[in-house]
């Protein structure tokens, strides 16, 4: 059976990723509005949205959210290591 890992780490990493996702979505939406002068597409899958706009939004949102999650998880790992003297199990290998 796979090791479930330290519950403290799982909670910390999950909270960090959730917070980062919330902030990133707002920042990406703001940047999209400033860059394009329009609201981001609410439903990129709709045929009423231009393909270029839908693809652009998907790429910007996907990359932005993943970068935010990665940075938040790395910061959480640093804090975890500072508090516990070691990295979480799967990161300390």
C-alpha positions in Angstrom: 0.0 0.0 0.0 1.3 3.4 -0.9 2.4 5.7 2.0 -0.1 8.4 2.6 2.5 10.7 3.9 2.5 13.2 6.7 -1.0 14.6 7.3 0.5 17.9 8.4 2.3 18.2 5.1 -0.7 17.3 3.1 -2.9 19.9 4.8 -0.2 22.6 4.5 0.5 21.8 0.8 -3.3 21.7 0.0 -4.0 25.0 1.8 -1.0 26.6 0.0 -2.1 25.4 -3.4 -5.7 26.4 -2.8 -4.7 29.9 -1.7 -2.3 30.3 -4.6 -5.0 29.2 -7.1 -7.4 31.8 -5.7 -4.8 34.6 -6.0 -3.5 33.4 -9.4 -7.0 33.3 -10.9 -7.7 36.9 -9.9 -4.3 38.0 -11.1 -4.6 36.2 -14.4 -8.1 37.6 -15.0 -6.8 41.1 -14.2 -3.9 40.7 -16.5 -6.1 39.4 -19.3 -8.4 42.4 -19.0 -5.5 44.8 -19.1 -3.8 43.0 -22.0 -6.8 42.4 -24.2 -9.2 45.1 -23.1 -12.0 42.5 -22.7 -13.3 40.1 -20.1 -11.9 36.6 -20.3 -14.1 34.0 -21.9 -16.5 32.5 -19.4 -17.0 29.4 -21.5 -14.0 28.8 -23.8 -15.6 25.6 -25.1 -18.5 27.6 -26.7 -18.4 27.9 -30.5 -19.3 31.6 -30.0 -15.8 32.2 -28.6 -13.1 32.7 -31.2 -10.7 29.7 -31.3 -7.6 31.9 -30.8 -9.2 33.6 -27.7 -10.2 30.2 -26.2 -6.8 28.7 -26.8 -5.0 31.8 -25.5 -7.1 31.8 -22.3 -6.6 28.1 -21.8 -2.8 28.4 -22.1 -2.5 31.5 -20.0 -4.8 30.0 -17.3 -3.2 26.6 -17.3 0.4 27.8 -17.2 -0.4 30.5 -14.6 -2.3 28.2 -12.3 0.4 25.5 -12.4 3.2 28.0 -11.8 1.3 29.4 -8.8 0.7 25.9 -7.4 4.4 25.0 -7.9 5.6 28.2 -6.2 3.2 27.8 -3.3 4.1 24.1 -2.7 7.8 24.9 -2.8 7.3 27.7 -0.3 5.2 25.4 1.9 8.0 22.8 1.7 10.5 25.3 2.9 8.3 26.2 5.9 7.6 22.6 6.6 11.4 21.9 6.6 12.0 24.9 8.8 9.5 23.7 11.4 10.4 20.0 11.3 14.0 20.0 10.4 13.4 17.9 7.3 11.5 17.9 4.0 8.3 15.9 3.7 9.0 12.2 2.9 8.5 12.3 -0.9 10.5 15.5 -1.3 13.4 14.5 0.9 14.4 11.5 -1.3 
